[in-house]
């Protein structure tokens, strides 16, 4: 009759269990540190974002650089709004002619959050009835009543923001978004610093 294998010493089993626990705790700690880092970066991005921007410096330099056609002169205003149905961190953005604020080119909402796997994500919303929200920067209380039927977004086309040094860059995930506006997979489609924003080829400088 074959003899049973001797049981592993209790202290060896305990050491193996302790080692496993340390690995698990290390992974949890790394995840927690990463989450704190992303939250910290989001706080910085959100602090930089509000303000008034324009691209007049870019437009003025276009003739010297041979850019044809030259960029339109655009003013961009971004304000924080309270829109609970779209998230905790939502901003209203309105683009206008720099020399005529009555000529409004676009109105959008930007909603930011931290995703555990993808980092800082931004969802861009357009309005089903843009005229209803025009000049919303002057009446931010209007956005409290925004519901999901008031806006539209491209599913899967959230912008993923990453920080390198003192700059944030954003790109689309080509596996999720098939309408990237001509951007190559992984290509940066937006750049942001404390005083500038590059968006859709327009380089805006913060003026206040």
C-alpha positions in Angstrom: 0.0 0.0 0.0 1.4 3.4 -1.0 2.2 5.8 1.7 0.6 9.2 1.8 2.8 12.2 0.9 3.8 14.0 4.0 1.8 17.2 4.7 3.6 20.5 4.0 5.0 22.1 7.2 2.5 24.6 8.6 5.1 27.3 8.6 5.8 26.8 4.8 2.1 27.1 4.1 1.9 30.2 6.1 4.8 31.8 4.3 3.2 31.0 0.9 -0.1 32.6 2.0 1.7 35.6 3.3 3.6 36.0 0.1 0.4 35.8 -1.9 -1.2 38.4 0.3 1.7 40.7 -0.1 1.4 40.5 -3.9 -2.3 41.2 -3.8 -1.8 44.1 -1.5 0.9 45.5 -3.7 -1.3 45.3 -6.8 -4.2 47.0 -4.9 -1.8 49.7 -3.7 -0.5 50.3 -7.2 -4.1 50.6 -8.5 -4.9 53.0 -5.7 -1.9 55.1 -6.4 -2.7 55.2 -10.1 -6.3 56.3 -9.3 -5.1 59.1 -7.1 -2.7 60.2 -9.8 -5.5 60.3 -12.4 -7.8 62.2 -10.0 -5.0 64.7 -9.3 -4.4 65.2 -13.1 -8.1 65.7 -13.7 -8.3 68.3 -11.0 -5.4 70.2 -12.7 -7.0 70.0 -16.1 -10.4 71.2 -14.8 -8.7 74.1 -13.0 -7.0 75.2 -16.2 -9.9 74.8 -18.6 -12.4 77.7 -17.9 -11.7 81.0 -19.5 -11.7 83.0 -22.8 -9.5 82.0 -25.7 -8.8 83.2 -29.2 -6.6 82.2 -32.1 -5.8 85.7 -33.4 -2.0 85.1 -33.1 -2.4 82.0 -35.3 -4.6 83.8 -37.9 -2.2 86.8 -38.0 0.8 84.6 -38.7 -0.9 82.5 -41.4 0.1 84.8 -44.3 3.7 84.8 -43.3 3.7 81.0 -43.0 2.0 80.6 -46.4 -1.1 78.9 -44.8 -4.0 78.9 -47.3 -6.7 79.4 -46.6 -5.9 81.2 -43.4 -7.6 80.2 -40.2 -10.8 82.2 -39.3 -10.4 84.4 -36.2 -12.3 82.5 -33.5 -13.1 83.3 -29.9 -13.8 80.4 -27.5 -15.4 80.8 -24.1 -15.5 77.8 -21.7 -17.4 78.0 -18.4 -18.1 75.4 -15.6 -21.8 74.5 -15.4 -23.9 72.3 -13.1 -25.4 69.6 -15.3 -26.0 66.6 -13.0 -27.5 64.3 -15.7 -24.3 64.4 -17.7 -21.7 64.1 -14.9 -19.9 65.8 -12.1 -17.5 67.8 -14.2 -19.3 69.5 -17.1 -18.3 72.7 -19.1 -20.2 74.8 -21.7 -18.1 75.9 -24.7 -19.1 78.4 -27.3 -17.2 79.4 -30.4 -17.8 82.8 -32.0 -16.2 85.1 -34.5 -13.5 87.0 -32.7 -14.7 90.3 -34.1 -18.4 89.7 -33.8 -19.7 87.6 -30.8 -23.1 87.5 -32.5 -21.7 85.1 -35.1 -21.8 81.8 -33.1 -20.1 78.8 -34.8 -20.7 76.1 -32.2 -22.1 75.3 -28.8 -21.0 72.1 -27.0 -20.8 70.5 -23.6 -17.6 68.8 -22.3 -18.0 66.2 -19.6 -15.0 64.7 -17.9 -14.5 61.7 -15.7 -11.8 59.2 -14.6 -12.1 55.7 -16.0 -10.1 53.0 -14.1 -8.8 51.4 -17.3 -8.6 54.3 -19.8 -7.7 57.3 -17.5 -9.2 60.7 -18.0 -12.1 60.6 -20.5 -14.0 63.5 -22.1 -17.4 63.1 -23.7 -18.3 65.9 -26.2 -22.0 66.7 -26.5 -23.8 68.8 -29.1 -27.2 70.2 -28.7 -30.4 69.0 -30.4 -31.7 72.6 -30.3 -28.6 74.9 -30.3 -30.5 78.2 -30.3 -32.1 77.2 -27.0 -28.7 77.3 -25.2 -27.0 80.1 -27.1 -24.9 82.5 -25.0 -25.2 80.0 -22.1 -21.9 81.4 -20.7 -24.0 84.4 -19.5 -26.7 82.2 -18.0 -25.0 79.0 -16.6 -27.9 78.2 -14.4 -29.8 77.1 -17.6 -27.8 73.9 -17.8 -29.1 72.5 -14.5 -32.2 71.4 -16.5 -30.3 69.6 -19.4 -31.6 66.1 -19.9 -30.1 63.4 -22.1 -32.7 64.1 -24.9 -31.3 67.7 -25.2 -27.8 66.5 -26.3 -26.1 64.1 -28.7 -22.7 62.4 -28.5 -20.8 59.8 -30.6 -20.8 56.5 -28.6 -17.2 55.2 -28.1 -15.7 58.4 -29.3 -14.7 59.8 -25.9 -11.4 61.7 -25.9 -8.7 60.0 -23.7 -6.5 62.6 -22.1 -2.9 61.9 -20.9 -0.5 64.2 -19.2 3.2 64.5 -20.2 5.2 67.1 -18.4 3.1 70.3 -18.3 0.9 69.3 -21.3 -2.2 67.2 -21.7 -2.9 65.5 -25.0 -6.1 63.7 -26.2 -6.7 61.0 -28.7 -9.5 58.6 -29.8 -9.5 54.8 -29.2 -9.6 53.4 -32.7 -11.0 50.1 -31.4 -14.1 52.0 -30.1 -14.4 55.0 -32.3 -14.7 54.7 -36.1 -15.5 58.4 -36.7 -12.3 60.2 -35.7 -12.5 63.1 -38.1 -9.6 61.9 -40.2 -7.2 61.4 -37.3 -4.9 58.4 -37.5 -5.2 55.7 -34.8 -3.5 57.0 -31.6 -2.9 60.5 -33.2 -3.3 63.4 -30.9 -6.4 65.4 -31.8 -6.2 68.0 -29.0 -3.4 69.5 -26.8 -3.9 71.6 -23.7 -1.6 73.6 -21.4 -2.3 76.2 -18.7 -2.6 79.0 -21.3 -3.3 77.3 -24.7 -5.6 74.9 -26.4 -5.1 73.2 -29.8 -8.4 71.9 -31.1 -9.3 70.8 -34.7 -6.2 72.6 -36.0 -7.0 75.9 -34.3 -4.4 77.1 -31.7 -6.2 79.1 -29.1 -4.4 81.2 -26.5 -6.1 82.0 -23.2 -6.7 85.7 -22.8 -8.4 85.7 -19.4 
